[in-house]
């Protein structure tokens, strides 16, 4: 992936989103998927969810933060954030590749709802370009499918 994880806090992400929503977070893609986890109770799935999101974030070069822990068997939410590579003085050897603005970030919200035998995941990706949102969303869903 072209992203670099960006260690940050939930407050810093909220500030970034408030300051840059109109210019650098103008596009969004959301995708929902149900992942089968046979033989596991909703409680088992809830306990495993933070580890799954952590693995997915690591494999996708995103920095993940779990938002306040909910009661068992409730939706759990995670923020994931990354920065794209810095613009280079050399043009990309790949046709059609255009660097994102210097302050650009990719911000993802992942909500997981544990159920008996399955996990419902909704991934929402915000960035300054629709193609970036679509690609990151597809990658996250693919990785979730692979690791479950």
C-alpha positions in Angstrom: 0.0 0.0 0.0 1.1 3.6 -0.5 0.0 4.7 2.9 2.1 5.3 6.0 0.5 4.9 9.5 0.2 8.1 11.4 0.4 7.8 15.2 -2.1 10.3 16.5 -4.8 10.7 19.1 -8.6 10.7 18.8 -8.6 14.5 19.6 -6.0 15.2 16.9 -8.1 13.3 14.4 -11.2 15.3 15.4 -9.4 18.6 15.1 -8.0 17.6 11.7 -11.4 16.6 10.5 -12.9 19.9 11.7 -10.1 22.0 10.2 -9.9 20.2 6.8 -13.3 18.7 6.1 -14.1 21.2 3.3 -10.8 20.8 1.4 -9.1 17.4 2.3 -12.0 15.2 3.4 -14.5 15.9 0.6 -14.9 12.3 -0.6 -16.3 9.2 1.2 -16.9 5.6 0.6 -18.8 3.3 2.9 -19.0 -0.5 2.7 -20.7 -3.1 4.9 -19.9 -6.8 5.1 -20.9 -9.7 7.2 -18.0 -12.1 8.1 -19.0 -15.6 9.1 -17.4 -16.8 12.4 -19.1 -20.2 13.0 -19.1 -21.6 16.4 -18.4 -18.3 18.2 -20.8 -16.5 20.5 -21.4 -12.8 20.2 -19.2 -12.4 23.3 -16.4 -14.3 21.7 -16.6 -12.2 18.6 -16.7 -9.0 20.6 -13.6 -10.0 22.5 -11.8 -10.9 19.2 -12.8 -7.7 17.4 -10.1 -5.3 18.7 -7.4 -7.8 17.7 -8.9 -8.3 14.2 -9.1 -4.5 13.6 -5.5 -4.1 14.9 -4.3 -6.7 12.5 -6.2 -5.2 9.6 -4.8 -1.7 10.5 -1.3 -3.0 10.6 -1.5 -4.9 7.4 -3.0 -1.8 5.6 -0.4 0.6 7.1 -3.1 2.5 9.1 -2.8 3.7 12.7 -5.8 2.4 14.7 -7.5 3.8 17.8 -10.4 2.0 19.6 -13.0 4.5 20.6 -14.6 4.2 24.1 -15.3 0.5 24.9 -19.0 -0.3 24.8 -21.0 -2.8 26.7 -20.5 -6.4 25.6 -22.5 -7.4 22.5 -22.7 -3.8 21.3 -21.1 -2.1 18.3 -17.5 -1.3 18.7 -15.9 1.7 16.8 -12.4 2.2 15.7 -10.6 5.1 14.0 -7.8 4.4 11.6 -5.6 7.1 10.0 -2.7 7.2 7.6 -0.9 9.8 5.5 -0.1 9.3 1.8 3.4 9.6 0.5 4.9 13.1 0.1 5.0 14.6 -3.3 8.2 13.9 -5.1 10.2 16.1 -7.5 10.3 13.2 -9.9 7.1 12.3 -11.7 5.7 8.9 -11.0 6.7 6.2 -13.5 3.1 4.9 -13.3 0.7 6.5 -15.7 -2.0 8.6 -14.1 -0.4 8.7 -10.6 -0.9 12.1 -9.0 0.3 12.9 -5.5 -2.2 14.0 -2.9 -1.8 17.4 -1.2 0.8 17.6 1.5 -1.6 17.9 4.4 -3.9 15.1 3.1 -4.9 12.2 5.3 -6.9 9.1 4.9 -9.4 8.7 7.8 -11.3 5.5 8.3 -14.1 4.6 10.7 -14.7 1.0 11.3 -17.8 -0.1 13.2 -18.1 -3.8 14.2 -21.3 -5.4 15.5 -20.6 -8.9 17.0 -23.3 -11.5 16.6 -23.5 -15.2 17.3 -21.6 -16.8 14.5 -20.7 -13.7 12.6 -19.4 -10.1 12.6 -21.0 -7.2 10.8 -18.4 -4.7 9.8 -19.0 -1.2 8.3 -16.0 0.6 6.9 -16.2 4.3 6.1 -13.2 6.0 4.4 -12.8 9.7 4.0 -10.1 11.4 1.9 -9.7 14.2 -0.7 -10.2 11.9 -3.7 -12.9 9.3 -4.5 -10.5 6.8 -6.1 -8.4 6.8 -2.9 -11.5 6.2 -0.7 -12.7 3.4 -3.0 -9.3 1.7 -3.1 -8.7 1.9 0.7 -12.2 0.7 1.5 -11.8 -2.3 -0.9 -8.5 -3.1 0.6 -9.8 -3.0 4.2 -12.8 -5.2 3.4 -10.5 -7.7 1.6 -8.1 -7.9 4.5 -10.9 -8.4 7.0 -12.2 -11.3 4.9 -8.7 -12.8 4.7 -8.0 -12.6 8.4 -11.3 -13.9 9.8 
